[in-house]
Amino acid sequence: MIPVEIPPNTIMFRGISLDSNIYLVKDGNEGLMIDTGTGSFFNSYKEIMEREGYLYGIDKMTILNTHEHFDHVGGNLLWRDYFESLGMKVIFASHENTSKSLEEGDDRTILSYYYGVPYQPHKIDIKLKNGDSLRIGSLEFKVIHTPGHTRGSICLYEPKEMLLFTGDTVFYHSVGRPDMPTGNFEELIESIARLEKLQVYLGLPGHGKIIQHWDKNMEIIKDLMQRYI
């Protein structure tokens, strides 16, 4: 696996097998990890980070989950323990609806049974709402609540570089399934309508490849969704 470096602050680790993509953002002595995969390939990602020195100088790491599905949260505690072993302060963040599932260990919404691995509930330190800001060093990310794939799905928007971390809301030429627990097709349509108004240089999805032509991608998605209305 070759990481994709997105200057000046972001590194993308393509998800192995069923894992979500994992993103690492660094600014100054603070880091942000967006989603953690299932945990099955934790050592593969870790070895690359150590080899490339991506974690050098980070004292504080925020782990943000875009939603609660196991392929995005299964590695949470592995990464927490590893970062703490390096002397980092670790903070978990997610939307307030997602936080409830992660703290209660709600297997129905987390879908860990599908992977044959039990999910271990844990505390979420920052419970986000639409319009909140998440600051990492000098970077400020806008939290956009995008229900549809799940009730607590969020995207993170960094306006300076016009980067949008889309979780499983938007993919390259596709969207996240709305037929999962707490998903809703009508809410997904509304979320897509909000996202298409943003100025986006790169869309960084939870699975698959980077979205380079945002407006064109959103037009394709809208046409796709019209077939199911």
Secondary structure, 3 states (H helix, E strand, C coil): CCCEEECCCEEEECCCCCCCCEEEEEECCEEEEECCCCCCCHHHHHHHHHHHCCCCCCCEEEEECCCCCHHHHCCHHHHHHHHHHCCCEEEEEEEHHHHHHHHHCCHHHHCHHHHCCCCCCCCCCEEECCCCEEEECCEEEEEEECCCCCCCCEEEEECCCCEEEEECCEECCEECCCCCCCCCHHHHHHHHHHHCCCCCCEEEECCCCCECCHHHHHHHHHHHHHCCC
